């Protein structure tokens, strides 16, 4: 009789614990990080700082490509941005300009842009 009562009490406690964990509200979904977003192809971003850019004159193989003179992209400009781990690091496509550009920023610096269109 004691064992039957003990088993019933344990089962009740386990079921109550399982029900209480399912009632807990879920956490809100976190927004995608900048790093993940730009590592999966071109993403539309808005520049928050004026950045130095250089046009890439593509050659085959890619390591023979050269860079043009330094120019500046003003803040509040909306562009398409992609980051890769090889060659130039940051690839930039500017609407109204032909070709691909690179940004003179460090690979782990994500403070100079925001995801999406903001201005």
Phi, psi and omega in degrees: 000319179297318182293321180296318178295317180296316179296319179296318180295318178295317179297317179297318179296320180292317179295320179295320178294320180293321180292319182292330179285333179279341180278341182299130181295149181281157178282147177294150181288132179282146179290155180293141180281157180299319183298313180295320184297314185276351177275354183245044179102180183292133178233143178283125181226161175244130180285136178254352177223156173286127184237151176277133179231157177221139180284139179265122174265100189289141175225163175245124357289162189299329183293346178271000178295150180241167181247144177277187180293159181286132173230176183236138174254123183288155176292163184072011177271132178263124184224174173255132187231142175218143176243133175233163183269004182235168174055253190266348178087287181258128174246136187228133173242124183254127179297135180091353179241142179273149175091181181247143183240160174238154182253138179273071178225159177289156185295330183259015180261110181246017186273355187261007178210162173237148177289139176087188181259124189238346186243000000 
